[in-house]
């Protein structure tokens, strides 16, 4: 019931079951702290008695990387990085653009012909709008979502705390993640930890190998870390039920 509530919530973009410090992890959009408080209050009213501990982190910036390990590439792809976060730049969009984003959020492989029947525009018009959304930077990236229960790789999310990380060392950390073929995602956050690093590896031994490498490379600033094994993703949709602005 708890998971179903999160999966069906219009503001929740990601829900996953995990082993480790937490049993469940999820991400939600919030335009401001009041909006976030409303979502948390709603959650507490329904399921507060079942929550033993919770921690909240705000994403400052997130970088996705292409899964180079699937094609056994030793060097990173030329266009491996795609990020979100930082200071948003306003882009003019109408209700039709928002409808297209919501449909792509549900299934980015859906055809423009199918979308045209739902949006009530021609396929050519839909394709042109998608090109404009890509050019403006509203759409930055299309991503696959593996079925964790069938995928032959283990997914780990590592929550890392650092001691006084400088801009130079932060750049080094990002470059390390960009060039490591098993790392698919890095987030800079504001909260109990400074960074989240997601990786997909063929075994627990490989995970320990990567973590040992990280601890060695950043031993001077690494404070602590906690690893979550993500064993099932229930929802992955970064445009789940966006409320378009009033026109």
Secondary structure, DSSP 8 states (H G I E B T S, - for coil): -HHHHHHH-TTEEEEEEEESS-SEEEEE--SSHHHHHHHHHHHHHHHGGG-S-----EEEEEEEE--GGGGT-SS--TT-EEEEESS-------HHHHHHHHHHHH-TT--HHHHHHHHTS-HHHHHHHHHHHHHHTS---------TTT-SSEEEEEEEEESS--HHHHHHHHHHHHH-TTEEEEEEEESS-SEEEEEEESSHHHHHHHHHHHHHHTTTTEEEEEEEEEEEEEEE-TTSS------
